[in-house]
Amino acid sequence: DEAKPFLKKGYFLFLYGDDLYHQDDLKSLVNSNEPVVLVKKSKTPELYGVCLVDEDGYLSSILEKRENPPSDLVNIGVYLMDEEIFSIPKVKLPNGEYNLAEQIGHWASVRKIRVREARFWHPIGYMEDLEKAHGLLEIPYPERKN
């Protein structure tokens, strides 16, 4: 809600600020004419929210961290949304935080939300993820000539 006054009418891109994504995945969303959730297959889906997808490629629901998740398609925190999301009731967690993923899952019950698989995603939720991300971002500088 805090960002709402700063958004222009139409679609806007929302993404988690602490994960790494491929620029082509993000660029592809900008030209979409429907809401989209990006997902990625994971070998450890129990650590994330998983997306259930219908036979037409639209989101059925998002289930937050489950011991035995029914899918390996994890929600990677990239959404193309429009102002309609603000009419969907927010989901407040027991710790007082709001859960946008569950709110999007509820939105899927009243609006078709396309699910697309990302080509790259690197979550940064644990210390070892941060160390690997540092390595992914290191770009060698050309040798300087003095």
Secondary structure as GFF3:
##gff-version 3
##sequence-region A 1 146
A	DSSP	three_ten_helix	4	6	.	.	.	ID=ss1
A	DSSP	beta_strand	12	15	.	.	.	ID=ss2
A	DSSP	beta_strand	20	21	.	.	.	ID=ss3
A	DSSP	alpha_helix	23	30	.	.	.	ID=ss4
A	DSSP	beta_strand	36	41	.	.	.	ID=ss5
A	DSSP	three_ten_helix	45	47	.	.	.	ID=ss6
A	DSSP	beta_strand	50	53	.	.	.	ID=ss7
A	DSSP	beta_strand	59	63	.	.	.	ID=ss8
A	DSSP	beta_strand	73	81	.	.	.	ID=ss9
A	DSSP	three_ten_helix	83	87	.	.	.	ID=ss10
A	DSSP	alpha_helix	100	107	.	.	.	ID=ss11
A	DSSP	beta_strand	114	117	.	.	.	ID=ss12
A	DSSP	beta_strand	121	122	.	.	.	ID=ss13
A	DSSP	alpha_helix	127	137	.	.	.	ID=ss14
###
